Amino acid sequence: MIHSVVYRDSKLVAGCPPPESLAALRLDPAVMLWVDLTEPTVEEVRQIMQELFAVHPVTIEDCLQDSPLPKHEEYENYVYIVAHAVDYSRTEKFTTTELDLILGKNFLLTFHRRPLKAVETCRERLLRSPSAALRGPDRVAHTLLDLIVEHYEPALESLRLEIETIEDAVLARSKEPLAQRIVDVREDITTLRQILRPQRELTVALAAGRNAFFRPKLLPYLRDLSDDLVRMEEQVKAWSEQLIFIFKLFLNRSAHETNEGIRVLTGLTAVTIPMMVIGSWFSMNFRHSPLLASRPAYWVAVSIMVVSTMVLFFHLKRRKWL
C-alpha cells in the first residue's frame, strides 16, 4: 500500500498523486514529498524505489531483508536509515518491526512490512498541522524516530509491572511457579537491551552531524533522542540487577522451605528414638534376662517409652523444630 504526503509552495496538495508523478515531484525543489510503503508488493517496490526514486539496488535489498540491528548508510542522493519499533505484551512478549527510511534533500521514502503506529501518528500530525512538514523531510524523519522512541514507554511500563508482580509474589511466598516467569522476564530484558543499545548508537551517529541530509538545527533534537535512549537503557539495566536480586531471594526462600521440611523430618525421627531404643532392647529376647519374666517390667518399659517420647516431643515443639 502506498501513502504519500505532498507539499508544494508551502501548501498541502489535496489527494494522493498517482505513482507516475512522484518522480517529477521528487525533482521539484518547491516540493516536500513523503512516500510511505506499507506492506508493499514486489511490483510496488520495483516501481517506486527502483524506477521512480532510483534507489540503489543494495538499499532495496536491505529493505526487503530484515536487519537485526539499526544502521545508517549515506549515498550520493540520500541517507539510508534502519530503525526498529518495539511492542510488548505479557502474552506475546517482545516483537520488533523494522522501519526503513530513505532521506533525500526534499523527499522521504519509508518502508515497513507491518503497520506502524509511529507512521500513522506522524501522518495524522502532518495532515492536521501542515507547518510541521514545511520544515523539511529531515524534520519528518526526526518525528518518526522520536515517535518510535516514545512508543518504547508502554513496553517499559509493562515490563516494570511484570517485575513488580514477580517481586510481590516472591515476598508473599506465593505457591505459583515463579522460576519460569523470572527466566522469561530475564530474556525479555536481554532482548530489550539488545534493541536499545544499537538504537542509541544510531541516534548518536546521526547527531554527530556528519551527513548532509540532517540540517544543523536538528542536531540538538537528535541528541535529545540519544539522551532518552540512554535513560531507558540505564533503567533496563537497573531492572536487570533487580531481577537478579529477586531470583536470589526466590532461591533463598526455596532453600529455606526445603530446610524447614528437613528439620521437621529430623524432629519426627528424634521423637521415635526412645521407642526404638527401648523396644529394640526388649525385642532381643535374652534367654536369661529377668525382665522378660516380669509383667510389671513390661509396663515400666512402656511408660518410659511414652514419657520420654512426650518429653522429647514438647521440647522440640518449644524450640520450634516441629
Secondary structure, DSSP 8 states (H G I E B T S, - for coil): -EEEEEEETTEE--S---GGGHHHHHH-TTEEEEEEEES--HHHHIIIIIIIS---HHHHHHHHS--SS-EEEE-SS-EEEEEEEEEEETTTEEEEEEEEEEE-SSEEEEEESS--HHHHHHHHHHHH-GGGGGG-HHHHHHHHHHHHHHTHHHHHHHHHHHHHHHHHHHHTT--S--HHHHHHHHHHHHHHHHHHHHHHHHHHHHHTT-STTS-GGGHHHHHHHHHHHHHHHHHHHHHHHHHHHHHHHHHHHHHHHHHHHHHHHHHHHHHTHHHHHHHHHHTT--TT-GGGG-HHHHHHHHHHHHHHHHHHHHHHHHTT--
